[in-house]
Amino acid sequence: MTETPTEVRGDSGPATAQLVASRVLDVPDFPKPGIVFKDLMPLFADGAVFRSVIDGIVDYHGRDSFDVVVGIEARGFVVAAAIAYATGAGVVPVRKAGKLPRAAYAASYALEYGEATLEVHQDAFTAGHRVLVVDDVLATGGTAQATLDLVERAGGTVAGFSVLLELSFLNGRDRLAPRPVHALLTV
């Protein structure tokens, strides 16, 4: 695990931020040289920590503040499914291009290390659906912005956006303004 700084911060308080920080592994030069990948698999593998993190997101937003949870491919699927199960909400995946079998809206965007396209089924939401969007990491904000735009294009109303880890030095939160961002750990 990475060495945890003595003072950690996050939108759900220092105890939750510390919990997330204690389960993050830095993987240098992945997916390409110069990138330090933040691996959250140790967090997902620890049942008690994972439950606490999911409960923290649900508590922050409130169980009745959303109807559907959107998970962004791929680690966002893990978080979204757990939140949906815990609250009885539906779950909708936002996938990489070409992975969905029916008519889909698409949004292309720049990553910190390339370009990508995301898609959501055109019929994923009904009018008035309040949608909580979740992912593992917020970096430059390209993925999140594309997803939030897709949700709205497909008829959903963004009720909130949460991530486990925000890399604040990449200014992704600024890109999403004025939409609120909830990060359990901000580094």
C-alpha positions, 0 to 999 in steps of 0.5 A: 500500500502507499504510504499515507500522509499524516493529514488526509482530506476528503468531502466526507471527512478525514476518517473516510479519507484515511480509510480510502488512502490506506487501500490505494496502491501506486503503480508507476508507468501504467498504462504508459510511462510517466503515469502513476496509476492509482490502484483501488483493487485492495479497497474493493477486496477488503469487505469491511472497507468496501462496505464503509466506502459505499455507506459513506457515499450513500450517507453523503447523498441520501438514500432517497436522492436518486433513482438510478446509479450510473457506473463509468466503465470499468471500476465505476461498475463495482461502486455503482452496483454496490450503491444500487443494491444498498439503496434499491436503486437501478444501475446503468452502465456507461460503456466504452464505444461499441460495447452496448447492443442497442441505440446509444448516445456517444461522447468523445473526450480527451484523457490525460494519456489519450482519447476515448469515447463513452456510450449510454443506451438512448433509453437508459433513463425516463424523464425525471430520473434522478441519477447518481454518477459514480467512478473510482478516480477523478483525474482531468475530468474528461470522463466525468464530463462526458458521462454527465453530459450523456446522462442529461442527453439521455433524459436523466437529471444528474443528482450527484457525482461521487468518486473514491479518489480525486487527483486535485492537481489535475483540476478535474473538479474545475472542469465539472463546475458548477456541478458538485463533486463528492470525493472520499479522498482528495490528493 
